């Protein structure tokens, strides 16, 4: 059944590219006219058409092979902002309306984005590669049966080879698409910078709001009580000679008010950074939260190292917020704290009715904003009827599990294979595969160094298909090994 699905997915991808070819021809003509005749207004529309097509390819590859391909585009330009006089500046030219500055900004963004030109190459090369890798096993089955019907018995081996190779061919095509349509290191870095800028702005706003809350609590709470204590003591000083009993009563009230003010100050300090968190660490601080909670809270801590103080504080207040939310509808909560490599993971599970969803401005949105400052994420599972499971993870929050400085692991044989794949994948893919296929179609008799042209007629197209498969496999292998090497080699700052 699995092989039947693979054959179906391959044929579907091939059928889709046959429908995409007319659209791609229109887009390519638009790009050519943009640069040859100066019809630049055709360029954004043509690139949008190509990007919509490649977006569909990414979705289908992910759905049918499990290989996820992120969008490789650089951040789009912001809308033009008018000057103080209402005019819009684009270089040395001023415009009354933002139409032309916005168009020029978008045109420059499309032209300078490397993903634009990589997708143009994809449009030219992908039909050939997809025909071999996606639909090639199906065609190989038909070709083998044709040879067997004409008396060539070894053709019966081709369907067996096709059935065994079909899943691998589709997977290789997926990694080939990842290499061509996935983001580059520069694009990923630009996205990370944009994310960090957004997180920085949100963190600064959250810190400003927190400072305003602390100022308000001090002004309305402890400060007002201390002023009242001072006024009460002043009144007692005036009455101490004439009415000692009244003065003694006022001093007693002043003492009670000072005790209340001190308790408020302690609560305020505990809300900024609890002493137990600074002294005992995250595990004991959450156990203290569990003791103060009206719920039955089970805390499990499997954490030997302490994360940095800002991370501890963020996770502590996140768990506090989750316990406060659970106290409204649950009776039992479980908190599990553990590590996953260098990541800190906390799972909070309650027996409530479920149905929790993050809403803008709500508590869960605030938790996500708090964790985003450390690249942390919050995953919420709350189906109707419960239970509600909130899992938060902060990457790189803990030190390395081994002592001493971590050495960069050598690539070894994988490095040699990766270099071999990247340096030589173009030979079987283009000249020996695609170019040789074009020569067979056009009937060119120049053999040169094209292997397929020297083969018997029955083996020419299988040779072309094998070369394209080999080139795509080498390209996919280079992508996979590069990604694996990037994950294993730690970043140095």
Backbone torsions as a table, in degrees:
resi	resn	phi	psi	omega
1	UNK	NA	-39.1	-179.9
2	UNK	-63.1	-41.7	-179.2
3	UNK	-68.2	-34.1	177.5
4	UNK	-64.3	-41.8	177.3
5	UNK	-62.9	-39.9	179.6
6	UNK	-62.4	-44.5	177.4
7	UNK	-61.5	-41.2	179.0
8	UNK	-64.8	-41.9	178.5
9	UNK	-64.7	-39.8	178.1
10	UNK	-62.9	-44.5	178.1
11	UNK	-65.4	-36.3	178.7
12	UNK	-64.9	-42.3	177.3
13	UNK	-63.2	-40.3	178.9
14	UNK	-67.4	-42.9	177.5
15	UNK	-62.6	-35.0	178.6
16	UNK	-66.1	-40.6	-179.3
17	UNK	-67.0	-29.9	175.9
18	UNK	-65.7	-34.4	176.1
19	UNK	-75.9	-28.3	-178.3
20	UNK	-79.3	-23.1	-175.8
21	UNK	-58.1	-46.5	176.8
22	UNK	-59.9	-40.5	177.9
23	UNK	-63.6	-39.7	180.0
24	UNK	-67.1	-36.8	177.0
25	UNK	-62.7	-41.1	177.3
26	UNK	-62.8	-42.2	-179.5
27	UNK	-66.2	-41.7	179.5
28	UNK	-65.7	-38.4	175.9
29	UNK	-62.9	-39.6	177.2
30	UNK	-63.1	-39.9	178.1
31	UNK	-66.1	-43.2	179.5
32	UNK	-62.9	-43.3	179.6
33	UNK	-66.6	-29.7	179.2
34	UNK	-63.7	-37.2	-175.5
35	UNK	-96.9	-23.8	-178.5
36	UNK	-89.9	-41.2	-177.8
37	UNK	-107.6	1.5	177.8
38	UNK	76.5	18.3	178.9
39	UNK	-85.4	68.3	-171.8
40	UNK	-66.6	-19.6	-180.0
41	UNK	-68.6	-15.0	177.2
42	UNK	-81.2	-22.0	-173.5
43	UNK	-65.4	-50.9	179.6
44	UNK	-59.9	-39.9	179.7
45	UNK	-65.2	-39.5	179.3
46	UNK	-65.5	-42.3	-179.4
47	UNK	-68.7	-36.5	176.5
48	UNK	-61.8	-39.8	178.2
49	UNK	-63.2	-42.7	178.9
50	UNK	-65.8	-40.9	-177.3
51	UNK	-67.9	-35.3	176.7
52	UNK	-66.7	-36.9	178.9
53	UNK	-67.7	-45.8	179.7
54	UNK	-67.7	-30.2	175.5
55	UNK	-63.4	-39.5	175.5
56	UNK	-64.0	-39.8	177.2
57	UNK	-61.7	-42.4	179.9
58	UNK	-62.1	-43.9	-179.2
59	UNK	-63.8	-43.7	-178.1
60	UNK	-68.1	-39.8	178.1
61	UNK	-62.8	-41.8	178.7
62	UNK	-66.3	-40.9	-177.4
63	UNK	-68.9	-36.7	-172.2
64	UNK	-98.9	-16.6	-179.4
65	UNK	-123.9	-15.8	-178.2
66	UNK	83.7	-2.1	178.7
67	UNK	-86.7	113.2	-177.4
68	UNK	-88.6	130.9	-179.1
69	UNK	-118.1	111.7	179.8
70	UNK	-75.6	158.3	177.7
71	UNK	-68.8	134.3	-173.7
72	UNK	-95.6	8.4	-168.5
73	UNK	-81.6	147.4	174.2
74	UNK	-73.3	158.8	-179.4
75	UNK	-58.5	137.3	-180.0
76	UNK	-68.4	150.5	179.6
77	UNK	-68.1	150.3	177.6
78	UNK	-75.7	155.7	177.2
79	UNK	-60.2	146.6	-179.9
80	UNK	-64.1	144.5	-178.5
81	UNK	-107.9	130.1	-179.2
82	UNK	-71.1	155.0	174.6
83	UNK	-76.0	178.7	-179.4
84	UNK	-63.0	-25.8	179.5
85	UNK	-89.5	1.6	177.8
86	UNK	92.6	-7.8	179.3
87	UNK	-87.0	156.9	178.8
88	UNK	-109.4	129.4	-178.4
89	UNK	-100.1	133.8	173.6
90	UNK	-133.5	98.1	-172.5
91	UNK	69.6	-120.9	178.7
92	UNK	-101.7	7.0	-176.3
93	UNK	-109.7	141.1	177.5
94	UNK	-107.0	142.7	-179.6
95	UNK	-130.8	145.7	179.0
96	UNK	-74.9	-36.0	-178.8
97	UNK	-114.2	156.5	-176.6
98	UNK	-83.1	5.4	-172.7
99	UNK	-62.3	-53.0	-176.2
100	UNK	-69.8	-45.6	176.3
101	UNK	-58.4	-38.6	178.9
102	UNK	-66.5	-41.2	178.6
103	UNK	-63.7	-44.5	-179.9
104	UNK	-63.7	-40.5	179.3
105	UNK	-63.9	-42.4	179.6
106	UNK	-69.0	-37.1	178.8
107	UNK	-64.4	-44.8	177.5
108	UNK	-63.2	-37.0	178.6
109	UNK	-63.8	-43.2	179.8
110	UNK	-67.9	-39.7	-177.2
111	UNK	-69.9	-39.2	-175.2
112	UNK	-86.1	-7.4	179.1
113	UNK	-79.4	119.1	179.8
114	UNK	-59.8	-27.9	-179.5
115	UNK	-62.4	-28.9	178.7
116	UNK	-60.4	-46.8	-176.1
117	UNK	-78.4	-30.5	175.0
118	UNK	-65.5	-37.1	178.8
119	UNK	-72.1	-30.3	174.3
120	UNK	-64.8	-41.1	175.7
121	UNK	-64.3	-39.3	178.1
122	UNK	-59.7	-41.4	-179.6
123	UNK	-61.6	-36.1	-178.0
124	UNK	-78.9	-33.8	-172.4
125	UNK	-96.8	-32.0	-170.2
126	UNK	-59.7	-39.8	-179.8
127	UNK	-56.1	-37.6	179.8
128	UNK	-70.1	-47.5	-178.0
129	UNK	-65.5	-39.6	-179.0
130	UNK	-68.4	-35.1	178.6
131	UNK	-62.7	-34.7	-178.3
132	UNK	-83.0	-49.2	-172.3
133	UNK	-82.4	-41.1	-176.4
134	UNK	-82.2	-49.1	-177.6
135	UNK	-102.1	-6.0	-177.9
136	UNK	-57.1	-45.3	178.8
137	UNK	-58.2	-38.4	178.2
138	UNK	-65.9	-43.9	178.2
139	UNK	-65.1	-34.3	179.7
140	UNK	-66.0	-37.1	175.5
141	UNK	-61.4	-48.2	179.2
142	UNK	-63.5	-38.8	179.6
143	UNK	-67.1	-39.0	178.1
144	UNK	-64.4	-42.8	177.7
145	UNK	-65.1	-34.8	177.5
146	UNK	-65.3	-43.7	178.6
147	UNK	-63.6	-40.9	178.9
148	UNK	-64.0	-37.0	179.8
149	UNK	-68.9	-26.9	179.8
150	UNK	-92.5	8.1	175.3
151	UNK	102.1	-4.1	177.7
152	UNK	-89.1	98.1	-171.3
153	UNK	-69.7	-27.9	-179.6
154	UNK	-66.0	-11.2	177.1
155	UNK	-66.2	-19.5	177.9
156	UNK	-67.2	-18.8	179.0
157	UNK	-75.9	-23.0	-177.0
158	UNK	-65.9	-42.6	176.4
159	UNK	-60.6	-37.0	178.1
160	UNK	-64.0	-45.6	177.7
161	UNK	-61.1	-40.3	-178.8
162	UNK	-64.3	-42.5	179.8
163	UNK	-64.2	-40.0	179.5
164	UNK	-71.4	-34.3	-173.9
165	UNK	-89.8	-13.1	-173.7
166	UNK	-58.5	-49.5	179.2
167	UNK	-61.4	-39.2	179.2
168	UNK	-67.1	-40.3	-179.9
169	UNK	-62.4	-42.7	179.8
170	UNK	-67.1	-36.6	178.3
171	UNK	-68.0	-40.5	177.6
172	UNK	-62.5	-41.0	177.4
173	UNK	-61.9	-37.4	179.5
174	UNK	-63.7	-42.5	179.0
175	UNK	-71.3	-32.0	173.4
176	UNK	-63.4	-43.2	176.5
177	UNK	-64.6	-35.6	177.0
178	UNK	-62.6	-41.2	179.0
179	UNK	-67.6	-32.8	-177.3
180	UNK	-88.8	-37.5	-173.1
181	UNK	-106.3	-6.7	-179.2
182	UNK	-79.8	168.0	-179.3
183	UNK	-74.1	147.0	174.1
184	UNK	-84.4	171.9	178.8
185	UNK	-62.5	-36.7	179.1
186	UNK	-65.9	-42.1	178.7
187	UNK	-65.0	-41.7	177.8
188	UNK	-62.4	-40.4	179.0
189	UNK	-64.9	-40.5	178.0
190	UNK	-63.7	-40.3	176.8
191	UNK	-65.1	-38.9	178.1
192	UNK	-65.7	-39.9	178.0
193	UNK	-63.8	-42.0	178.2
194	UNK	-63.9	-41.9	178.4
195	UNK	-63.5	-42.4	179.9
196	UNK	-65.3	-38.7	176.8
197	UNK	-62.8	-41.9	178.5
198	UNK	-65.2	-42.9	179.2
199	UNK	-65.1	-37.9	179.6
200	UNK	-62.4	-44.3	179.2
201	UNK	-62.5	-45.5	179.9
202	UNK	-64.1	-38.1	179.4
203	UNK	-67.1	-41.8	178.1
204	UNK	-62.7	-41.9	177.9
205	UNK	-63.6	-41.9	179.5
206	UNK	-65.2	-39.7	178.3
207	UNK	-65.9	-39.5	177.2
208	UNK	-63.3	-41.5	177.5
209	UNK	-64.4	-38.5	178.6
210	UNK	-65.3	-40.6	177.6
211	UNK	-64.3	-39.1	177.8
212	UNK	-65.3	-37.7	177.2
213	UNK	-64.8	-43.2	179.2
214	UNK	-63.6	-42.6	178.5
215	UNK	-62.1	-40.8	179.6
216	UNK	-66.4	-41.5	179.3
217	UNK	-65.5	-39.1	178.4
218	UNK	-67.7	-40.6	-177.1
219	UNK	-70.0	-43.1	-175.6
220	UNK	-86.0	-19.6	-175.4
221	UNK	-107.3	-91.4	-172.9
222	UNK	-61.5	-41.5	-178.8
223	UNK	-63.5	-44.2	179.4
224	UNK	-63.3	-38.3	179.3
225	UNK	-68.8	-38.0	178.9
226	UNK	-67.6	-36.4	174.8
227	UNK	-63.2	-41.6	178.0
228	UNK	-64.0	-37.8	177.2
229	UNK	-62.4	-43.0	178.8
230	UNK	-62.9	-42.7	179.2
231	UNK	-65.8	-38.6	179.1
232	UNK	-65.2	-42.0	178.4
233	UNK	-65.0	-38.0	176.8
234	UNK	-63.0	-41.2	177.5
235	UNK	-65.9	-37.2	177.8
236	UNK	-65.2	-36.3	177.5
237	UNK	-61.2	-36.5	179.8
238	UNK	-72.3	-28.1	-176.2
239	UNK	-97.2	-5.0	-171.8
240	UNK	-66.3	-27.2	178.9
241	UNK	-88.0	-38.5	-174.5
242	UNK	-90.0	-35.0	-176.7
243	UNK	-141.6	81.1	-176.5
244	UNK	-60.1	-35.5	-179.5
245	UNK	-63.6	-44.4	178.1
246	UNK	-64.8	-38.3	178.4
247	UNK	-63.9	-40.9	179.3
248	UNK	-63.5	-39.5	178.1
249	UNK	-64.8	-40.0	178.7
250	UNK	-65.5	-39.0	178.7
251	UNK	-65.3	-37.3	176.6
252	UNK	-62.6	-42.1	176.7
253	UNK	-64.0	-38.3	178.3
254	UNK	-63.8	-39.5	178.4
255	UNK	-64.1	-43.0	178.4
256	UNK	-63.0	-41.5	178.8
257	UNK	-65.0	-36.7	178.3
258	UNK	-67.3	-38.2	177.1
259	UNK	-63.1	-43.5	178.2
260	UNK	-63.0	-41.7	178.4
261	UNK	-64.2	-39.6	178.2
262	UNK	-64.3	-40.6	177.7
263	UNK	-62.9	-40.2	178.0
264	UNK	-64.8	-39.4	178.0
265	UNK	-64.2	-40.0	178.3
266	UNK	-64.8	-41.1	176.5
267	UNK	-63.0	-39.1	-179.9
268	UNK	-66.1	-43.6	178.3
269	UNK	-64.9	-40.2	178.0
270	UNK	-63.5	-31.9	177.2
271	UNK	-74.4	-22.4	177.2
272	UNK	-83.8	-52.2	177.3
273	UNK	-158.9	104.1	-175.1
274	UNK	-60.8	137.0	178.5
275	UNK	-59.5	-37.6	-179.6
276	UNK	-63.9	-29.4	177.6
277	UNK	-69.5	-41.6	179.9
278	UNK	-71.0	-33.6	-174.1
279	UNK	-89.0	-40.3	-169.9
280	UNK	-111.2	-16.0	179.1
281	UNK	99.2	178.4	-172.4
282	UNK	-67.3	-43.2	-176.7
283	UNK	-60.7	-50.1	-179.5
284	UNK	-68.2	-32.8	178.6
285	UNK	-64.9	-39.7	178.8
286	UNK	-73.2	-32.1	173.4
287	UNK	-63.5	-37.5	175.9
288	UNK	-64.9	-37.6	174.8
289	UNK	-61.1	-41.9	-178.9
290	UNK	-63.1	-36.9	179.3
291	UNK	-67.6	-34.0	-179.7
292	UNK	-82.1	-12.6	-176.5
293	UNK	-79.2	144.5	176.2
294	UNK	-73.6	-9.0	-179.9
295	UNK	-88.8	166.8	170.6
296	UNK	-88.2	109.3	-172.7
297	UNK	-114.7	125.2	174.8
298	UNK	-103.6	122.0	-177.3
299	UNK	-112.6	126.4	176.2
300	UNK	-121.1	122.2	-175.9
301	UNK	-122.0	120.2	173.9
302	UNK	-124.3	73.6	-171.7
303	UNK	-146.9	112.9	-179.6
304	UNK	-93.0	-32.7	-179.2
305	UNK	-100.0	153.4	177.0
306	UNK	-97.6	132.5	173.3
307	UNK	-72.1	177.2	177.7
308	UNK	-63.6	153.8	-175.4
309	UNK	-58.2	-42.9	178.5
310	UNK	-62.8	-36.4	178.6
311	UNK	-68.1	-43.0	177.4
312	UNK	-57.6	-44.7	-178.6
313	UNK	-63.8	-43.7	-179.4
314	UNK	-63.4	-43.3	-179.2
315	UNK	-68.8	-38.7	179.6
316	UNK	-60.0	-50.0	-178.1
317	UNK	-71.0	-26.8	173.9
318	UNK	-65.0	-47.9	178.2
319	UNK	-63.6	-38.2	177.8
320	UNK	-61.1	-41.2	178.2
321	UNK	-66.1	-40.5	179.5
322	UNK	-66.6	-38.8	177.1
323	UNK	-66.1	-37.9	177.9
324	UNK	-64.8	-39.7	177.7
325	UNK	-66.5	-40.6	-178.0
326	UNK	-68.8	-27.1	-177.6
327	UNK	-65.8	-13.8	-178.3
328	UNK	-80.8	-25.2	-172.7
329	UNK	-142.9	-4.6	-177.7
330	UNK	-113.0	164.6	177.5
331	UNK	-119.1	-17.2	-177.8
332	UNK	-141.9	136.8	-177.9
333	UNK	-134.3	140.1	173.9
334	UNK	-117.2	132.4	179.5
335	UNK	-120.9	122.2	179.6
336	UNK	-120.0	124.3	-179.4
337	UNK	-117.7	124.5	-177.7
338	UNK	-152.0	177.7	176.6
339	UNK	-119.4	147.1	174.1
340	UNK	-125.8	92.6	-172.1
341	UNK	69.6	-118.6	175.3
342	UNK	-100.0	3.5	-178.9
343	UNK	-91.3	143.5	175.1
344	UNK	-98.3	124.7	-178.5
345	UNK	-122.3	132.4	177.3
346	UNK	-127.8	128.3	179.1
347	UNK	-118.7	124.4	179.2
348	UNK	-116.0	119.0	-177.1
349	UNK	-121.4	130.9	176.9
350	UNK	-127.2	164.4	-177.6
351	UNK	-100.6	30.1	-179.7
352	UNK	-74.5	-178.2	-176.3
353	UNK	-77.1	-5.7	179.4
354	UNK	80.0	-167.3	179.3
355	UNK	84.1	11.3	179.5
356	UNK	-75.4	137.2	179.4
357	UNK	-140.8	140.2	175.1
358	UNK	-70.0	134.1	176.7
359	UNK	-123.6	148.6	179.2
360	UNK	-57.6	129.8	179.4
361	UNK	83.5	-3.2	-179.2
362	UNK	-85.2	-178.1	-178.3
363	UNK	-65.7	-40.6	179.7
364	UNK	-66.2	-36.7	175.9
365	UNK	-64.5	-37.5	176.2
366	UNK	-65.0	-37.0	176.7
367	UNK	-63.5	-45.3	178.9
368	UNK	-60.8	-39.4	179.0
369	UNK	-67.3	-38.7	179.4
370	UNK	-65.3	-42.8	-179.0
371	UNK	-73.6	-28.2	-177.7
372	UNK	-62.0	-25.1	178.8
373	UNK	-63.2	-21.7	179.4
374	UNK	-115.3	21.8	-176.0
375	UNK	60.9	23.3	178.2
376	UNK	-82.4	159.3	-179.3
377	UNK	-131.4	153.6	176.1
378	UNK	-120.6	121.6	176.4
379	UNK	-110.0	124.6	-175.5
380	UNK	-117.9	128.1	174.0
381	UNK	-124.0	111.9	-176.0
382	UNK	-142.7	71.2	179.2
383	UNK	-69.7	155.9	176.8
384	UNK	-57.9	130.5	-175.8
385	UNK	95.8	-10.1	175.8
386	UNK	80.0	-179.8	-3.7
387	UNK	-80.6	168.8	176.1
388	UNK	-100.7	124.3	-179.2
389	UNK	-122.1	117.4	177.1
390	UNK	-111.2	120.1	180.0
391	UNK	-117.4	121.5	177.0
392	UNK	-116.4	140.5	-178.0
393	UNK	-137.3	130.9	178.4
394	UNK	-116.0	111.6	-178.2
395	UNK	-73.4	152.4	175.8
396	UNK	54.7	31.0	-179.4
397	UNK	-87.7	-17.5	-175.2
398	UNK	-118.0	154.7	177.8
399	UNK	-69.9	169.3	178.6
400	UNK	-60.4	141.9	-178.9
401	UNK	-66.4	-19.6	178.7
402	UNK	-103.8	150.7	-177.9
403	UNK	-78.9	158.5	177.1
404	UNK	83.0	176.7	-178.2
405	UNK	-75.2	135.0	-178.3
406	UNK	-81.3	126.4	178.7
407	UNK	-86.1	146.2	177.9
408	UNK	-71.7	120.6	-176.3
409	UNK	-68.3	135.3	178.0
410	UNK	-68.8	152.5	-179.1
411	UNK	-77.8	-30.3	176.7
412	UNK	62.4	-140.0	-176.5
413	UNK	-63.1	-29.1	179.1
414	UNK	-67.0	-33.0	176.1
415	UNK	-64.0	-40.3	177.6
416	UNK	-65.4	-43.6	179.0
417	UNK	-63.9	-41.8	179.9
418	UNK	-62.1	-44.6	178.4
419	UNK	-63.6	-40.0	179.0
420	UNK	-63.1	-44.7	-178.5
421	UNK	-64.5	-46.8	-176.5
422	UNK	-67.1	-35.6	-174.5
423	UNK	-81.1	-27.6	-173.3
424	UNK	-116.7	-0.2	-176.0
425	UNK	-64.3	-24.9	-175.8
426	UNK	-73.0	-22.4	-175.8
427	UNK	-68.0	-55.4	178.3
428	UNK	-71.5	-26.8	-175.7
429	UNK	-73.2	-47.1	-173.5
430	UNK	-96.9	-69.1	-175.1
431	UNK	-67.0	-45.7	-177.1
432	UNK	-79.2	-17.7	-178.5
433	UNK	-108.2	-74.7	-173.7
434	UNK	-67.1	-47.4	-178.3
435	UNK	-65.2	-40.5	178.1
436	UNK	-64.4	-37.2	175.7
437	UNK	-62.6	-41.4	177.2
438	UNK	-62.8	-39.5	178.5
439	UNK	-63.8	-39.1	178.3
440	UNK	-66.8	-37.9	-179.8
441	UNK	-67.2	-42.8	-176.6
442	UNK	-83.7	-9.4	179.3
443	UNK	76.9	23.1	179.0
444	UNK	-66.3	134.8	-175.9
445	UNK	-99.6	1.0	179.0
446	UNK	-76.0	104.9	-175.9
447	UNK	-71.7	-47.6	-178.8
448	UNK	50.7	-128.3	-177.8
449	UNK	-110.9	20.7	-179.8
450	UNK	-84.1	114.8	-172.3
451	UNK	-63.1	-39.9	-174.8
452	UNK	-62.1	-29.4	-177.5
453	UNK	-73.5	-15.9	178.1
454	UNK	-93.0	-7.8	-176.4
455	UNK	-83.2	159.0	172.6
456	UNK	-59.5	158.1	-174.8
457	UNK	-56.7	-38.5	-177.7
458	UNK	-68.3	-20.9	-175.9
459	UNK	-108.0	0.5	-175.8
460	UNK	-66.1	-52.1	-178.6
461	UNK	-68.6	-38.8	172.5
462	UNK	-58.6	-34.4	177.9
463	UNK	-66.7	-43.4	177.1
464	UNK	-60.6	-45.0	179.6
465	UNK	-62.8	-40.4	179.5
466	UNK	-65.1	-39.0	179.9
467	UNK	-66.6	-44.5	178.5
468	UNK	-64.2	-39.4	177.6
469	UNK	-63.4	-42.6	179.3
470	UNK	-63.4	-44.6	179.6
471	UNK	-63.8	-43.3	178.1
472	UNK	-66.0	-36.6	177.5
473	UNK	-64.6	-40.3	177.8
474	UNK	-66.5	-39.7	177.5
475	UNK	-65.4	-45.0	177.4
476	UNK	-63.3	-38.9	177.0
477	UNK	-63.5	-39.7	176.6
478	UNK	-62.9	-40.0	178.3
479	UNK	-64.3	-46.3	-178.0
480	UNK	-64.3	-45.7	-179.2
481	UNK	-67.0	-36.2	176.9
482	UNK	-64.8	-42.4	178.4
483	UNK	-64.4	-41.6	179.6
484	UNK	-65.5	-39.2	178.4
485	UNK	-66.8	-37.2	178.3
486	UNK	-65.5	-32.9	178.8
487	UNK	-74.4	-33.9	-175.6
488	UNK	-83.0	-25.1	-178.0
489	UNK	-92.8	115.0	-176.1
490	UNK	-69.0	150.4	178.7
491	UNK	-73.2	143.3	176.1
492	UNK	-115.7	133.7	-174.9
493	UNK	-113.2	NA	NA
